[in-house]
Amino acid sequence: MTGYGLATADYANAKYSVEIKSLNSKFLELNLKYPKAFSDKELVLRNICSKDIERGKVSLSINVERTNGDVTGASINTALLTHYYNQLIAVNEQLGAESSNLLQTALTFPEVISYKEESVSEDEWNHLYQIFTEALANFNKFREDEGSVLKADLELRIKNILSYFESVEALEPKRIAHIRDKFSQFLEEAVGKVNVDQNRFEQELIYYIDKIDITEEKTRLKSHCNYFLQTLASKEANGKKMGFISQEIGREINTMGAKANDAQMQQYVVGMKEELEKIKEQLLNVL
């Protein structure tokens, strides 16, 4: 969701610039900064940003630099200020009061200071709108470029998980045989080979092997990984959806690790967890 877009242009003795920046956020947080003259256009800008940007902590800044030296600040009604000031002096002399700060007092009287209401013509707004559109296009292009890099990285991480998964599949038959040999050796050392009830031993072994069977976890893990890649290839904004899929992938990996009962398989599981954590970090930056 990080992005940056900038566009500038000159128009009617003024330089216009529009800058759009965004950081990660679960929702759209839009902060607008613009000259007061464009305040009536805020809703238009917000609607466009909400539609095009969707998510992120977004800052939109519009700046206008006048190059003709025009001053549009507050103005003072000199005649009215003089009138008030003379009246204050007269009253002050009648009352014999101190004459400090009379000018400051006069400045606070009604209509002494007036502010020019800023406004923009339709042509000026149309020109600014074009600059805003250009900045938004640059912003989206930045996101697309970042998205291509993220997509390649996420594909790599999922493929790494599937590679560890293949290693687990190759190891599983050996794991069952190793568990059988380990239990058999333990019983022989504990009670002697002749005292081992083979039927009971086989029953208990089947029960235990069934408890640590990971066939379902393997099937679901592979299905989730493939679904993740399909969702990643979609043109729609699926960041949240991929986040949910990654949670399901994590559940299968954790269950597989809990059932592993094998040092080598545990190493493969740890490798899958490392790749999944990198995926979750990257998904924070996906729409």
C-alpha positions in Angstrom: 0.0 0.0 0.0 3.0 2.3 0.0 3.0 4.7 -2.9 4.1 8.1 -4.1 2.9 10.4 -6.9 3.8 14.0 -7.8 2.7 16.3 -10.6 3.4 20.0 -11.1 2.5 22.6 -13.7 2.3 26.4 -14.3 -0.9 28.2 -14.9 -1.9 31.9 -14.9 1.1 33.3 -13.0 1.0 30.4 -10.5 2.8 27.1 -9.9 0.6 24.2 -8.9 1.8 21.0 -7.4 -0.1 17.9 -6.1 1.7 15.3 -4.0 0.2 12.0 -2.9 1.9 9.7 -0.4 0.7 6.6 1.4 1.8 4.1 4.0 0.3 0.8 5.2 -3.1 0.8 7.0 -5.9 -1.7 7.3 -8.4 0.9 6.1 -8.3 4.1 4.1 -7.1 7.0 6.2 -7.1 10.1 4.0 -5.5 13.4 5.1 -6.0 16.4 2.7 -4.0 19.7 2.7 -5.0 22.4 0.3 -5.4 26.2 0.0 -8.7 27.5 1.4 -9.9 28.5 -2.1 -10.3 24.8 -3.0 -12.2 23.8 0.2 -15.4 23.3 -1.8 -13.7 20.7 -3.9 -12.7 18.5 -0.9 -15.6 16.0 -1.3 -14.7 15.5 -5.0 -11.1 14.8 -4.1 -12.1 12.4 -1.3 -14.5 10.4 -3.5 -11.9 10.0 -6.2 -9.2 8.9 -3.7 -11.6 6.5 -2.0 -12.4 4.8 -5.3 -8.8 4.6 -6.7 -6.7 4.2 -3.6 -8.9 1.9 -1.5 -6.6 1.3 1.5 -3.6 3.0 3.1 -2.7 6.0 5.3 -2.8 8.6 2.5 -1.6 12.2 2.5 -2.8 14.4 -0.3 -1.1 17.9 -0.5 -2.1 20.7 -3.0 0.2 23.7 -3.1 -0.2 26.9 -5.1 2.7 29.4 -5.4 1.7 32.8 -6.9 4.4 34.3 -9.0 3.0 37.7 -9.7 3.4 39.0 -6.1 -0.3 39.4 -5.5 -1.2 39.6 -1.8 -4.5 38.1 -0.8 -4.3 38.4 3.0 -6.3 40.5 5.4 -6.9 44.2 4.7 -7.4 47.1 7.1 -10.1 49.8 6.8 -7.9 52.8 7.5 -10.7 55.3 7.7 -12.7 53.3 10.1 -9.7 52.5 12.2 -8.8 56.2 12.4 -12.4 57.0 13.4 -12.4 54.5 16.2 -8.9 55.6 17.4 -9.9 59.3 17.6 -13.0 58.4 19.5 -10.9 56.3 22.0 -8.5 59.2 22.5 -11.4 61.6 23.2 -13.0 59.3 25.7 -9.6 58.6 27.3 -9.0 62.4 27.8 -12.5 62.9 29.3 -12.0 60.1 31.8 -8.3 60.9 32.5 -7.4 57.3 31.9 -4.1 55.9 30.6 -3.7 56.1 26.9 -1.7 52.9 26.3 -2.8 50.3 23.7 -5.5 52.4 22.2 -4.5 51.4 18.6 -4.6 47.7 19.6 -8.0 48.2 21.0 -9.3 50.0 17.9 -8.0 47.1 15.7 -10.4 44.7 17.5 -13.5 46.8 16.6 -16.0 45.4 14.1 -15.1 45.6 10.4 -11.7 47.2 11.0 -10.0 44.1 9.6 -11.6 42.2 6.7 -10.5 39.0 5.0 -10.8 38.6 1.3 -12.8 35.5 0.4 -10.6 33.3 -1.7 -12.2 31.6 -4.7 -11.0 29.9 -7.9 -12.4 30.1 -11.4 -13.7 27.0 -13.2 -10.7 27.1 -15.5 -8.3 27.1 -12.6 -10.1 24.2 -11.0 -10.1 22.2 -14.3 -6.4 22.9 -14.6 -5.7 21.7 -11.0 -7.9 18.7 -11.6 -5.7 17.6 -14.5 -2.6 17.9 -12.3 -4.3 15.9 -9.6 -5.2 13.2 -12.1 -1.6 13.1 -13.3 -0.3 12.8 -9.7 -2.8 10.0 -9.0 -1.7 8.2 -12.1 1.9 8.5 -11.0 0.9 7.2 -7.6 -0.9 4.2 -9.0 2.1 3.4 -11.3 4.4 3.5 -8.3 2.1 1.0 -6.6 1.9 -1.2 -9.6 5.7 -1.4 -9.8 6.0 -2.2 -6.1 3.2 -4.7 -6.6 5.2 -6.6 -9.3 8.1 -6.9 -6.9 5.9 -8.1 -4.1 4.1 -10.6 -6.3 7.4 -12.2 -7.4 8.5 -12.4 -3.7 5.3 -13.9 -2.5 5.4 -16.5 -5.3 8.9 -17.4 -4.3 7.9 -17.8 -0.6 5.0 -20.1 -1.5 7.2 -22.2 -3.8 9.7 -22.5 -1.0 7.0 -23.8 1.3 6.0 -26.3 -1.3 9.6 -27.3 -1.7 9.8 -28.0 2.1 6.5 -29.8 1.7 8.0 -32.2 -0.9 10.9 -32.9 1.4 8.3 -33.8 4.1 6.5 -36.1 1.8 9.7 -37.9 0.8 10.7 -38.3 4.5 7.3 -39.6 5.8 7.6 -43.3 4.8 11.0 -43.4 6.5 9.5 -41.7 9.5 6.9 -44.4 10.1 9.5 -47.2 9.7 11.9 -45.4 12.1 9.1 -45.0 14.7 8.3 -48.8 14.4 11.9 -49.8 14.8 12.3 -47.4 17.8 9.3 -48.8 19.6 10.3 -52.4 18.9 13.8 -51.8 20.2 12.5 -50.1 23.3 10.2 -53.0 24.2 12.8 -55.6 23.5 15.2 -53.8 25.8 12.5 -53.3 28.5 10.8 -56.7 28.7 12.8 -59.0 26.3 11.8 -60.0 22.8 10.2 -63.2 23.8 7.8 -61.4 26.2 6.5 -58.9 23.6 2.9 -59.6 22.5 3.2 -58.9 18.8 -0.6 -58.6 18.3 -0.9 -56.0 21.0 2.2 -54.3 19.8 0.8 -54.0 16.3 -2.5 -52.7 17.6 -0.8 -50.0 19.7 1.5 -49.1 16.9 -1.4 -48.6 14.4 -3.2 -46.5 17.0 -0.1 -44.3 17.5 0.7 -44.0 13.8 -2.9 -42.9 13.2 -2.5 -40.2 15.8 0.5 -38.7 14.1 -0.7 -39.2 10.5 -0.4 -36.0 8.5 -2.2 -37.0 5.3 -5.0 -34.6 5.8 -2.6 -31.8 6.7 -0.6 -32.4 3.6 -3.6 -32.3 1.4 -5.0 -29.1 2.9 -1.6 -27.4 2.9 -1.0 -28.1 -0.7 -4.5 -26.9 -1.6 -4.1 -23.7 0.4 -0.8 -22.9 -1.3 -2.3 -23.4 -4.7 -5.3 -21.3 -3.8 -2.9 -18.6 -2.6 -1.1 -18.5 -5.9 -4.4 -18.4 -7.8 -5.6 -15.5 -5.7 -2.2 -13.7 -6.1 -2.6 -13.9 -9.9 -6.0 -12.3 -9.8 -6.4 -8.6 -11.0 -8.6 -7.8 -8.0 -7.4 -6.3 -4.7 -7.0 -9.5 -2.6 -4.6 -8.5 0.2 -7.1 -9.3 3.0 -8.1 -12.6 1.3 -4.5 -13.7 1.0 -4.1 -12.8 4.7 -6.9 -15.3 5.6 -5.4 -18.0 3.3 -2.0 -17.5 5.0 -3.6 -18.1 8.4 -5.0 -21.4 7.1 -1.5 -22.3 5.8 -0.1 -21.6 9.2 -2.6 -23.9 10.9 -1.6 -26.8 8.7 2.1 -26.2 9.2 1.7 -26.0 13.0 -0.3 -29.2 13.1 2.2 -30.9 10.9 4.9 -29.8 13.3 3.0 -31.0 16.4 2.6 -34.5 14.8 6.1 -34.7 13.3 7.9 -36.7 16.0 11.0 -36.5 13.8 13.9 -34.1 14.0 14.5 -33.8 10.3 10.8 -33.2 9.6 10.7 -30.5 12.3 13.5 -28.7 10.5 11.4 -28.7 7.3 8.5 -27.4 9.3 10.6 -24.6 10.8 11.7 -23.7 7.3 8.0 -23.4 6.2 7.2 -21.2 9.2 10.1 -18.9 8.3 8.8 -18.5 4.8 5.2 -18.0 6.0 6.3 -15.2 8.4 7.9 -13.4 5.5 4.7 -13.8 3.5 2.7 -12.2 6.4 5.0 -9.3 6.6 4.7 -8.7 2.8 0.9 -9.0 2.9 0.8 -5.9 5.1 1.7 -3.9 2.0 -0.8 -5.5 -0.4 -4.2 -4.1 -1.1 
